[in-house]
Amino acid sequence: MKIAVVGAGIAGLSCAYRLAQAGQDVTLYEAGDYFGGHSHTVDVTLDGVTHGVDTGFLVFNHATYPNLVQLFDELGVEAADSDMSFSVKMPLGGASDARVLEWAGANLDTVFAQRSNLLRPAFLRMLRDILRFNRQASALATASVPAPALSLGEFLDLHGYGDEFRHWYLLPMAACIWSCPARQMLAFPLATFIRFCHNHGLLQVSDRPQWRTVRGGSRVYVKKLLAGIPQQRLACPVLAVRRQAHGGARMVELQTAAGVEHVDHVVLACHSDQSLALLGDIRDDERAVLEAVRYQPNRAVLHTDASCLPQRRRAWSAWNYQGRPAAHGEAPQVCVHYLLNQLQPLPFSTPVIVSLNPLDEPAPASIIDEFSYAHPVFDGAAIAAQARLAGFQGAQHTWFAGAWTGYGFHEDGLKSGLAVAEALNSMAAAELGHAA
């Protein structure tokens, strides 16, 4: 069985790897200049030492990434404990007002890193609302009946959650998780949000899962997967896909920069909008689903300018959300600073930071590199569309995989890639048995 896998993120890599293991004639196509997608490790030289740092995928845990853990065990990938602390830096006044709210959630000392918050009634109201939301959301997540068919914003309005809770905690946290503007999270389906938070231990103060990171960077596992995929095409974009018979032999036509190829099946392991653009003879049901799951670009800057972090060093966290003055309106994109020294075991004393959509540009001399990533936008239409994917998965010898089919994370991309590989391998085995 001749198969083309388009896209070499975690979905495409895992799918091609499993297909190759089963003896399929599979070729992996990647339009970019590196394999891995959001698994992107780059070398940094600081303090006289060169070491790899991750700029996209960073962490996983045993509780909610079971397929990834199993794959890493199979590949012999080593991991180290990571820190998933979270801070918020939020201007309190207008553009000319220097007052800033800062807090972090690691412990009581960091919650009140800004000691004046002990006497700030609005801050104490936020803390009470956090505890109330955790109780209420936990009850909904474990109830025998589905959560109400509301958006997150509608739920917050219905139950009277305060602005401080929304803008100083819940929306910044959610925006960092899904790499989207904070206000956009208000349209997120309540049931999906609560289920995710419950599964990831975000509704409890203690006993949260231990997060882990790959020793040596995510490129370690990418290289191990690539070693099991003999046919790879790097910097070879697929320009168009058409499903048509060619004498009954090959059902799918791929137009690439190198020419035209014909395969039995194609796996579109790329973003939904990219798949939409590739399909020249797209079906109505495919279009409806792919159009419903939108993507948004995010700019990532790798640098060493610590001025973007909270002013109080005790509040420095692994994830550091930065808001902007209310007078400016909400930023069109989320701004979060990942302090890699706390996320990965790095040999540097200098802070190494990935800033997603920085509100203030890092000092030019501190910038190491810059990247562009895209993340799926989840709203009611997107969640509903995901459920319809199964209706045409594999139709016209075309398969879809990617993190957009789940919550948008590494485990989701992997799970979808493995599922497609399993279906194709089973199909090949059945055809072989029938021929025998």
URBELTA-V5562 format. One record per helix or strand. SS is the DSSP state (2 for helix, 1 for strand). FROM is the first residue (numbers start at 1). TO is the last residue. Records with the same first field share a line. If there is no record, write none. Layout:
BEGIN
SS->FROM-TO  FROM-TO
END
This chain:
BEGIN
1->2-6  25-30  41-46  49-54  60-61  79-81  86-91  100-104  151-151  189-189  211-214  231-234  238-246  250-256  259-263  265-268  279-279  294-303  319-322  336-339  353-356  367-377  398-400
2->10-21  66-75  108-111  115-119  121-141  152-158  163-178  182-187  190-199  219-226  272-278  284-292  306-308  313-315  326-328  340-343  364-366  380-391  395-397  403-405  410-435
END
